[in-house]
Amino acid sequence: MQYQGPFVLDSYYKDLDLVPPARRSLTAGGELWYGRYKGFNADEDASIAVWNERSVPTYEDCRHVATAAGIETVDTHDLEEGQTVCVLTDEGRIARLKLVNKGFDEWGFDATVWDN
């Protein structure tokens, strides 16, 4: 496990490969950001996918859905607190983000980022 704890996503690029995940420009490795009109966005070699099962996804579950069904944008209008988003980072790590605070300009998650 690389990181487990709170994670806030807002309009600034965030890098889930840092410990703890933090703000970082796209050119420096930032891969995930929130746009009020686009939703959650994964850039570069990253991908994102909503976990639509009731169970808590494992590393393998998140790896599978983020690689097989991963996309660049998740519409946030359909997300509710308690739902989980899986991410494949641009450095190949897998992250599980459980939504705990649905905000207007920032979203709070309980994050788990697994090491490669």
C-alpha positions as CSV (number, residue, x, y, z in Angstrom):
1,M,0.0,0.0,0.0
2,Q,1.4,3.3,-1.0
3,Y,-1.2,5.7,0.6
4,Q,-4.4,5.4,2.5
5,G,-6.2,8.5,3.8
6,P,-8.1,11.6,2.7
7,F,-7.9,13.0,-0.8
8,V,-9.5,16.2,-2.1
9,L,-10.1,16.6,-5.8
10,D,-10.7,20.1,-7.2
11,S,-9.9,22.1,-10.4
12,Y,-6.2,21.7,-9.9
13,Y,-4.3,18.7,-11.3
14,K,-3.6,16.1,-8.6
15,D,-0.9,13.4,-8.7
16,L,-2.0,10.1,-7.1
17,D,1.6,8.8,-7.4
18,L,2.9,11.2,-4.8
19,V,2.8,10.3,-1.0
20,P,0.4,11.8,0.0
21,P,-1.3,12.6,-3.3
22,A,-0.9,16.3,-4.0
23,R,-1.3,19.1,-6.5
24,R,1.0,18.9,-9.5
25,S,0.9,20.3,-13.0
26,L,0.1,18.1,-15.9
27,T,3.6,18.4,-17.3
28,A,5.0,17.4,-13.9
29,G,2.9,14.3,-13.6
30,G,-0.6,15.5,-12.5
31,E,-3.2,13.2,-13.9
32,L,-6.6,13.8,-12.3
33,W,-8.7,17.0,-11.9
34,Y,-12.3,18.1,-11.5
35,G,-14.1,20.3,-14.0
36,R,-17.6,21.6,-13.0
37,Y,-18.9,21.0,-16.5
38,K,-16.9,17.9,-17.4
39,G,-16.7,15.9,-14.2
40,F,-13.6,14.0,-13.1
41,N,-11.0,13.9,-15.7
42,A,-8.0,11.7,-16.2
43,D,-5.2,12.9,-18.5
44,E,-2.0,11.6,-20.0
45,D,-1.8,7.8,-19.6
46,A,-4.3,7.7,-16.7
47,S,-7.9,6.3,-16.8
48,I,-10.8,6.4,-14.5
49,A,-13.9,4.2,-14.0
50,V,-16.9,4.1,-11.7
51,W,-17.2,0.9,-9.6
52,N,-20.9,-0.1,-10.0
53,E,-21.1,-3.0,-7.6
54,R,-22.2,-2.9,-4.0
55,S,-19.1,-4.5,-2.7
56,V,-15.9,-2.7,-1.9
57,P,-13.5,-3.2,-4.8
58,T,-10.2,-4.9,-4.2
59,Y,-6.9,-4.0,-5.9
60,E,-7.7,-6.6,-8.6
61,D,-11.3,-5.3,-9.1
62,C,-10.1,-1.7,-9.5
63,R,-7.2,-2.7,-11.8
64,H,-9.6,-4.6,-14.0
65,V,-12.3,-1.9,-14.3
66,A,-9.8,0.9,-14.7
67,T,-7.9,-0.8,-17.5
68,A,-10.8,-2.6,-19.2
69,A,-13.5,0.0,-18.8
70,G,-11.4,3.1,-18.0
71,I,-12.3,6.3,-19.7
72,E,-10.9,9.9,-19.5
73,T,-14.0,11.5,-18.0
74,V,-16.6,10.5,-15.4
75,D,-19.8,12.5,-15.2
76,T,-20.2,13.6,-11.6
77,H,-24.0,14.3,-11.9
78,D,-24.5,10.5,-11.5
79,L,-22.2,10.0,-8.5
80,E,-23.5,9.8,-4.9
81,E,-21.6,9.8,-1.6
82,G,-20.5,6.2,-0.8
83,Q,-19.7,5.3,-4.5
84,T,-16.3,4.3,-5.6
85,V,-14.1,5.4,-8.5
86,C,-11.1,3.4,-9.6
87,V,-8.1,5.0,-11.2
88,L,-5.1,3.8,-13.2
89,T,-2.4,6.4,-12.7
90,D,0.0,7.6,-15.4
91,E,2.7,5.6,-13.5
92,G,0.7,2.4,-13.4
93,R,-0.6,2.5,-9.9
94,I,-4.2,1.6,-9.0
95,A,-6.3,3.8,-6.7
96,R,-9.6,3.3,-5.1
97,L,-11.4,6.6,-4.3
98,K,-14.6,6.3,-2.2
99,L,-16.6,9.5,-2.3
100,V,-17.3,10.8,1.2
101,N,-18.1,14.5,0.5
102,K,-19.8,15.6,-2.7
103,G,-19.1,19.3,-3.1
104,F,-19.6,22.1,-5.6
105,D,-16.0,22.9,-6.4
106,E,-14.2,20.1,-4.5
107,W,-14.9,16.5,-3.7
108,G,-13.6,14.6,-0.7
109,F,-12.6,10.9,-0.9
110,D,-11.3,8.2,1.3
111,A,-8.3,7.1,-0.9
112,T,-6.4,3.9,-1.2
113,V,-3.4,3.9,-3.6
114,W,-1.6,0.7,-4.1
115,D,2.1,0.5,-5.0
116,N,3.2,-1.1,-8.2
